[in-house]
Amino acid sequence: MRLLLSGRAKQDLIEIWEYIASHDEEAADQYIDHLRRRAMELITHPELGRSRDDIHHGIRSLLSRNHLLFYRIRANEIQILRILHGSMDLPNQDFPTA
């Protein structure tokens, strides 16, 4: 199984890093590393997160500190769709559908 990040998830990572780095670059690097390690857990345990059919059918989320990794399981891959802060209005966020 392989892990893919959508373009929007990559942008989310950049925005998360920039926000934290405005206070502490080393902490930003460590936080992004933590998010990546958490995402890698999905390769061996794809159903680790919970179903989020309330947002969109087939989407799951995995908590990683203050953020949620939204993903979809496909044949031989895990697609990370978004990485959003838990305090956001989640139903009103854009989620890639393809």
DSSP file (Angstrom, degrees, kcal/mol; ACC not computed):
  #  RESIDUE AA STRUCTURE BP1 BP2  ACC     N-H-->O    O-->H-N    N-H-->O    O-->H-N    TCO  KAPPA ALPHA  PHI   PSI    X-CA   Y-CA   Z-CA
    1    1 A M              0   0    0      0, 0.0     2,-0.3     0, 0.0    76,-0.2   0.000 360.0 360.0 360.0 141.2    0.0    0.0    0.0
    2    2 A R  E     -a   77   0A   0     74,-2.0    76,-2.8    41,-0.0     2,-0.5  -0.822 360.0-127.7-120.5 162.4    1.3    3.5   -0.8
    3    3 A L  E     -a   78   0A   0     -2,-0.3     2,-0.4    74,-0.2    76,-0.2  -0.926  23.7-175.6-112.6 127.6    0.5    6.9    0.6
    4    4 A L  E     -a   79   0A   0     74,-3.1    76,-3.4    -2,-0.5     2,-0.5  -0.959  13.1-149.3-122.4 142.0   -0.5    9.8   -1.7
    5    5 A L  E     -a   80   0A   0     -2,-0.4    76,-0.2    74,-0.2    74,-0.1  -0.931  18.4-130.3-108.4 131.7   -1.1   13.5   -0.7
    6    6 A S     >  -     0   0    0     74,-2.8     4,-2.1    -2,-0.5     5,-0.2  -0.299  29.4-107.2 -68.0 162.9   -3.6   15.5   -2.7
    7    7 A G  H  > S+     0   0    0      1,-0.2     4,-1.9     2,-0.2     5,-0.1   0.874 123.3  52.3 -57.9 -37.3   -2.4   18.9   -3.9
    8    8 A R  H  > S+     0   0    0      2,-0.2     4,-2.3     1,-0.2    -1,-0.2   0.876 106.6  51.9 -69.5 -37.5   -4.7   20.5   -1.3
    9    9 A A  H  > S+     0   0    0     71,-0.3     4,-2.2    72,-0.3    -2,-0.2   0.887 108.6  51.7 -65.5 -38.1   -3.2   18.3    1.5
   10   10 A K  H  X S+     0   0    0     -4,-2.1     4,-1.9     2,-0.2    -2,-0.2   0.911 110.4  48.7 -62.7 -41.8    0.3   19.5    0.5
   11   11 A Q  H  X S+     0   0    0     -4,-1.9     4,-2.5     1,-0.2    -2,-0.2   0.892 107.7  55.1 -64.8 -39.7   -0.9   23.1    0.7
   12   12 A D  H  X S+     0   0    0     -4,-2.3     4,-2.6     1,-0.2    -2,-0.2   0.925 106.9  50.9 -58.0 -44.8   -2.4   22.4    4.1
   13   13 A L  H  X S+     0   0    0     -4,-2.2     4,-2.6     1,-0.2    -1,-0.2   0.907 109.7  49.8 -60.3 -42.2    1.0   21.1    5.3
   14   14 A I  H  X S+     0   0    0     -4,-1.9     4,-2.8     1,-0.2    -1,-0.2   0.931 112.1  47.5 -61.7 -45.3    2.7   24.3    4.0
   15   15 A E  H  X S+     0   0    0     -4,-2.5     4,-2.2     2,-0.2    -2,-0.2   0.884 111.9  49.8 -65.6 -38.8    0.2   26.5    5.8
   16   16 A I  H  X S+     0   0    0     -4,-2.6     4,-2.3    -5,-0.2     5,-0.3   0.938 112.9  47.1 -63.6 -46.3    0.5   24.6    9.0
   17   17 A W  H  X S+     0   0    0     -4,-2.6     4,-3.2     1,-0.2     5,-0.2   0.934 111.8  50.0 -61.8 -46.6    4.3   24.8    8.9
   18   18 A E  H  X S+     0   0    0     -4,-2.8     4,-1.3     1,-0.2    -1,-0.2   0.896 110.5  50.1 -60.7 -41.0    4.2   28.6    8.1
   19   19 A Y  H  < S+     0   0    0     -4,-2.2     3,-0.3     2,-0.2     4,-0.3   0.950 117.1  38.8 -63.5 -49.2    1.9   29.3   10.9
   20   20 A I  H >X S+     0   0    0     -4,-2.3     4,-2.4     1,-0.2     3,-1.9   0.897 112.7  57.4 -68.8 -39.5    3.9   27.4   13.5
   21   21 A A  H 3< S+     0   0    0     -4,-3.2     4,-0.4     1,-0.3    -1,-0.2   0.744  89.6  72.3 -65.5 -23.3    7.2   28.6   12.0
   22   22 A S  T 3< S+     0   0    0     -4,-1.3    -1,-0.3    -3,-0.3    -2,-0.2   0.729 115.1  26.1 -63.5 -17.5    6.2   32.2   12.5
   23   23 A H  T <4 S-     0   0    0     -3,-1.9    -2,-0.2    -4,-0.3     2,-0.2   0.715 144.2  -2.3-108.0 -37.4    6.8   31.5   16.2
   24   24 A D     X  -     0   0    0     -4,-2.4     4,-1.9     1,-0.1    -1,-0.2  -0.758  50.8-164.0-164.3 106.0    9.4   28.7   16.1
   25   25 A E  H  > S+     0   0    0     -4,-0.4     4,-2.5    -2,-0.2     5,-0.2   0.876  94.5  53.1 -64.0 -39.0   10.8   27.0   13.0
   26   26 A E  H  > S+     0   0    0      1,-0.2     4,-2.3     2,-0.2    -1,-0.2   0.918 109.4  48.9 -64.1 -41.7   12.2   24.0   14.8
   27   27 A A  H  > S+     0   0    0      2,-0.2     4,-2.4     1,-0.2    -1,-0.2   0.877 109.6  53.4 -64.1 -37.0    8.8   23.3   16.4
   28   28 A A  H  X S+     0   0    0     -4,-1.9     4,-2.4     2,-0.2    -2,-0.2   0.927 108.7  48.7 -63.2 -45.1    7.2   23.6   13.0
   29   29 A D  H  X S+     0   0    0     -4,-2.5     4,-2.2     1,-0.2    -2,-0.2   0.920 112.8  48.0 -59.8 -44.5    9.6   21.0   11.6
   30   30 A Q  H  X S+     0   0    0     -4,-2.3     4,-2.2     2,-0.2    -1,-0.2   0.891 110.9  50.8 -65.1 -39.8    8.9   18.7   14.5
   31   31 A Y  H  X S+     0   0    0     -4,-2.4     4,-2.3     2,-0.2    -1,-0.2   0.922 110.8  47.8 -65.7 -43.5    5.1   19.1   14.1
   32   32 A I  H  X S+     0   0    0     -4,-2.4     4,-2.4     2,-0.2    -1,-0.2   0.897 110.4  53.0 -64.5 -39.8    5.2   18.4   10.4
   33   33 A D  H  X S+     0   0    0     -4,-2.2     4,-2.5    -5,-0.2    -1,-0.2   0.908 108.5  50.6 -60.1 -41.4    7.4   15.3   11.0
   34   34 A H  H  X S+     0   0    0     -4,-2.2     4,-2.5     2,-0.2    -2,-0.2   0.928 109.5  50.1 -62.6 -44.8    4.8   14.1   13.6
   35   35 A L  H  X S+     0   0    0     -4,-2.3     4,-2.3     1,-0.2    -2,-0.2   0.905 111.6  49.1 -59.9 -41.8    2.0   14.6   11.0
   36   36 A R  H  X S+     0   0    0     -4,-2.4     4,-2.2     2,-0.2    -1,-0.2   0.912 110.8  48.8 -65.4 -43.1    4.0   12.6    8.4
   37   37 A R  H  X S+     0   0    0     -4,-2.5     4,-1.1     2,-0.2    -2,-0.2   0.905 111.3  50.6 -63.1 -40.2    4.7    9.7   10.9
   38   38 A R  H >< S+     0   0    0     -4,-2.5     3,-0.6     1,-0.2     4,-0.5   0.919 110.0  49.7 -63.7 -42.8    1.0    9.6   11.8
   39   39 A A  H >< S+     0   0    0     -4,-2.3     3,-1.5     1,-0.2     4,-0.3   0.881 104.7  58.8 -62.8 -38.1    0.0    9.5    8.2
   40   40 A M  H >X S+     0   0    0     -4,-2.2     3,-1.4     1,-0.3     4,-0.6   0.770  91.6  69.5 -64.4 -25.4    2.5    6.6    7.6
   41   41 A E  H XX S+     0   0    0     -4,-1.1     4,-1.7    -3,-0.6     3,-0.6   0.795  87.8  67.2 -60.9 -26.5    0.7    4.5   10.2
   42   42 A L  H <4 S+     0   0    0     -3,-1.5    -1,-0.3    -4,-0.5    -2,-0.2   0.732  85.0  70.1 -68.9 -21.3   -2.2    4.3    7.8
   43   43 A I  H <4 S+     0   0    0     -3,-1.4    -1,-0.2    -4,-0.3    -2,-0.2   0.915 113.9  26.1 -62.3 -42.2   -0.1    2.2    5.4
   44   44 A T  H << S+     0   0    0     -4,-0.6    -2,-0.2    -3,-0.6    -1,-0.2   0.673 136.5  32.8 -94.6 -18.3   -0.2   -0.7    7.8
   45   45 A H    ><  +     0   0    0     -4,-1.7     3,-2.0     1,-0.1     4,-0.2  -0.556  66.3 167.6-135.1  69.3   -3.5    0.2    9.5
   46   46 A P  T 3  S+     0   0    0      0, 0.0     3,-0.4     0, 0.0    -1,-0.1   0.735  77.7  51.4 -61.8 -23.9   -5.7    1.9    6.9
   47   47 A E  T 3  S+     0   0    0      1,-0.2     4,-0.1    -5,-0.0    -5,-0.1   0.155  74.7 110.3 -99.9  21.3   -8.8    1.7    9.0
   48   48 A L    <   +     0   0    0     -3,-2.0    -1,-0.2    -6,-0.1    -6,-0.0   0.870  69.7  65.3 -60.7 -38.7   -7.2    3.3   12.0
   49   49 A G  S    S-     0   0    0     -3,-0.4     2,-0.3    -4,-0.2    13,-0.2  -0.205  92.3-101.7 -79.3 174.9   -9.2    6.5   11.6
   50   50 A R  E     -B   61   0A   0     11,-2.2    11,-2.3     1,-0.1    -1,-0.1  -0.682  37.3 -95.7-100.6 154.0  -12.9    6.8   11.9
   51   51 A S  E     -B   60   0A   0     -2,-0.3     9,-0.3     9,-0.2     3,-0.1  -0.396  29.9-169.8 -64.6 138.7  -15.5    7.0    9.2
   52   52 A R    >>  +     0   0    0      7,-3.5     3,-2.2     4,-0.2     4,-1.9  -0.302  33.8 141.1-125.9  47.6  -16.5   10.5    8.3
   53   53 A D  T 34  +     0   0    0      1,-0.3     4,-0.2     2,-0.2    -1,-0.1   0.700  65.8  74.0 -61.1 -17.7  -19.5    9.8    6.0
   54   54 A D  T 34 S+     0   0    0      1,-0.1    -1,-0.3    -3,-0.1     3,-0.1   0.757 107.1  33.3 -65.5 -23.4  -21.1   12.9    7.7
   55   55 A I  T <4 S-     0   0    0     -3,-2.2     2,-0.3     1,-0.3    -2,-0.2   0.856 141.2 -23.2 -96.0 -49.8  -18.7   15.0    5.6
   56   56 A H  S >< S-     0   0    0     -4,-1.9     3,-1.9     3,-0.2    -1,-0.3  -0.920  75.9 -92.6-163.9 138.4  -18.4   12.9    2.4
   57   57 A H  T 3  S+     0   0    0     -2,-0.3     3,-0.1     1,-0.3    -4,-0.1  -0.281 109.4  16.2 -57.1 130.9  -19.1    9.2    1.7
   58   58 A G  T 3  S+     0   0    0      1,-0.3    15,-0.5    14,-0.0     2,-0.3   0.389  93.1 126.1  90.1  -3.6  -15.9    7.1    2.0
   59   59 A I  E <   - C   0  72A   0     -3,-1.9    -7,-3.5    -7,-0.2    -1,-0.3  -0.688  36.0-172.5 -91.0 142.7  -13.8    9.7    3.9
   60   60 A R  E     -BC  51  71A   0     11,-2.9    11,-2.7    -2,-0.3     2,-0.4  -0.869   8.6-147.7-123.9 160.5  -12.1    8.8    7.1
   61   61 A S  E     -BC  50  70A   0    -11,-2.3   -11,-2.2    -2,-0.3     2,-0.4  -0.984   5.3-163.1-133.0 147.4  -10.2   11.0    9.6
   62   62 A L  E     - C   0  69A   0      7,-1.8     7,-2.8    -2,-0.4     2,-0.3  -0.995  22.0-129.2-129.0 124.5   -7.3   10.3   11.9
   63   63 A L  E     + C   0  68A   0     -2,-0.4     2,-0.3     5,-0.2     5,-0.2  -0.540  25.8 176.8 -75.5 134.8   -6.5   12.6   14.8
   64   64 A S  E >   - C   0  67A   0      3,-3.2     3,-2.2    -2,-0.3     2,-0.3  -0.812  62.1 -66.5-139.9  95.9   -2.9   13.8   15.0
   65   65 A R  T 3  S-     0   0    0     -2,-0.3    -1,-0.1     1,-0.3   -34,-0.0  -0.447 119.6 -11.5  55.6-116.5   -2.5   16.3   17.9
   66   66 A N  T 3  S+     0   0    0     -2,-0.3    20,-3.0    -3,-0.1    21,-0.3   0.462 127.2  73.9 -90.7  -0.7   -4.6   19.3   17.0
   67   67 A H  E <   -CD  64  85A   0     -3,-2.2    -3,-3.2    18,-0.3     2,-0.5  -0.773  66.0-141.2-117.0 157.1   -5.1   18.3   13.4
   68   68 A L  E     -CD  63  84A   0     16,-3.2    16,-2.1    -2,-0.3     2,-0.7  -0.966  11.2-146.8-114.5 130.2   -7.2   15.8   11.5
   69   69 A L  E     -CD  62  83A   0     -7,-2.8    -7,-1.8    -2,-0.5     2,-0.5  -0.877  15.5-157.0 -94.2 116.7   -5.9   13.9    8.5
   70   70 A F  E     +CD  61  82A   0     12,-2.7    11,-3.0    -2,-0.7    12,-1.3  -0.832  25.2 160.7 -96.9 129.6   -8.8   13.3    6.2
   71   71 A Y  E     -CD  60  80A   0    -11,-2.7   -11,-2.9    -2,-0.5     2,-0.4  -0.917  32.8-141.6-146.7 167.4   -8.2   10.3    3.8
   72   72 A R  E     -CD  59  79A   0      7,-2.0     7,-2.9    -2,-0.3     2,-0.6  -0.990  20.1-132.2-132.9 140.7   -9.7    7.8    1.5
   73   73 A I  E     + D   0  78A   0    -15,-0.5     2,-0.2    -2,-0.4     5,-0.2  -0.840  30.0 176.8 -95.3 124.9   -8.8    4.2    1.1
   74   74 A R  E >   - D   0  77A   0      3,-3.1     3,-0.9    -2,-0.6    -2,-0.0  -0.682  49.1 -73.4-117.7 176.0   -8.4    3.0   -2.5
   75   75 A A  T 3  S-     0   0    0      1,-0.3    -2,-0.0    -2,-0.2     3,-0.0   0.839 122.3  -5.1 -37.5 -66.6   -7.3   -0.3   -4.0
   76   76 A N  T 3  S+     0   0    0    -75,-0.1   -74,-2.0    -3,-0.0     2,-0.3   0.033 125.7  63.9-122.6  25.7   -3.6   -0.1   -3.2
   77   77 A E  E <   -aD   2  74A   0     -3,-0.9    -3,-3.1   -76,-0.2     2,-0.5  -0.993  62.1-137.7-151.2 155.7   -3.3    3.4   -1.8
   78   78 A I  E     -aD   3  73A   0    -76,-2.8   -74,-3.1    -2,-0.3     2,-0.7  -0.971  24.5-155.0-108.7 123.3   -4.2    5.8    1.0
   79   79 A Q  E     -aD   4  72A   0     -7,-2.9    -7,-2.0    -2,-0.5     2,-0.7  -0.893   3.6-151.8-103.9 112.2   -5.1    9.2   -0.4
   80   80 A I  E     +aD   5  71A   0    -76,-3.4   -74,-2.8    -2,-0.7   -71,-0.3  -0.752  18.4 178.2 -80.8 117.9   -4.6   12.0    2.2
   81   81 A L  E     -     0   0A   0    -11,-3.0     2,-0.3    -2,-0.7   -72,-0.3   0.879  57.5  -7.6 -91.2 -44.0   -7.2   14.6    1.1
   82   82 A R  E     - D   0  70A   0    -12,-1.3   -12,-2.7   -74,-0.1     2,-0.4  -0.971  46.8-148.8-150.2 159.1   -6.8   17.4    3.6
   83   83 A I  E     + D   0  69A   0     -2,-0.3     2,-0.3   -14,-0.2   -14,-0.2  -0.917  34.8 172.8-133.0 106.1   -5.1   18.1    6.9
   84   84 A L  E     - D   0  68A   0    -16,-2.1   -16,-3.2    -2,-0.4     2,-0.1  -0.870  37.0-106.3-124.0 147.0   -7.2   20.5    9.0
   85   85 A H  E >   - D   0  67A   0     -2,-0.3     3,-1.9   -18,-0.2   -18,-0.3  -0.456  33.3-123.5 -66.4 140.7   -7.2   21.9   12.5
   86   86 A G  T 3  S+     0   0    0    -20,-3.0     4,-0.2     1,-0.3    -1,-0.1   0.681 107.1  61.9 -62.0 -19.5   -9.8   20.3   14.7
   87   87 A S  T 3  S+     0   0    0    -21,-0.3    -1,-0.3     2,-0.1   -20,-0.1   0.519  82.4 107.1 -86.0  -3.9  -11.4   23.6   15.5
   88   88 A M  S <  S-     0   0    0     -3,-1.9     2,-1.7     1,-0.1     5,-0.1  -0.305  87.1-103.5 -73.7 157.6  -12.3   24.4   11.9
   89   89 A D    >   -     0   0    0      1,-0.2     3,-1.2     3,-0.1    -1,-0.1  -0.644  45.5-171.5 -77.8  87.2  -15.9   24.2   10.5
   90   90 A L  G >  S+     0   0    0     -2,-1.7     3,-2.0     1,-0.3    -1,-0.2   0.845  72.3  57.7 -60.7 -44.2  -15.2   20.9    8.8
   91   91 A P  G 3  S+     0   0    0      0, 0.0    -1,-0.3     0, 0.0    -2,-0.1   0.757 104.9  55.3 -61.3 -20.1  -18.4   20.4    6.8
   92   92 A N  G <  S+     0   0    0     -3,-1.2     2,-0.2     2,-0.1    -2,-0.2   0.286  88.0 101.9 -95.7  11.8  -17.7   23.7    5.0
   93   93 A Q  S <  S-     0   0    0     -3,-2.0     2,-0.4    -4,-0.1    -9,-0.0  -0.622  77.5-110.8 -91.8 154.0  -14.2   22.7    3.8
   94   94 A D        -     0   0    0     -2,-0.2    -2,-0.1   -86,-0.0    -1,-0.0  -0.705  31.9-169.5 -83.8 132.5  -13.4   21.6    0.3
   95   95 A F        -     0   0    0     -2,-0.4   -13,-0.1   -40,-0.1   -14,-0.0  -0.991  27.2-115.3-122.6 126.6  -12.5   18.0   -0.1
   96   96 A P        -     0   0    0      0, 0.0   -90,-0.0     0, 0.0   -14,-0.0  -0.315  24.5-165.2 -56.8 139.9  -11.0   16.6   -3.3
   97   97 A T              0   0    0      1,-0.1   -16,-0.0   -16,-0.0   -41,-0.0   0.627 360.0 360.0-104.9 -16.8  -13.4   14.1   -4.8
   98   98 A A              0   0    0      0, 0.0    -1,-0.1     0, 0.0     0, 0.0   0.440 360.0 360.0 -99.8 360.0  -11.2   12.4   -7.4
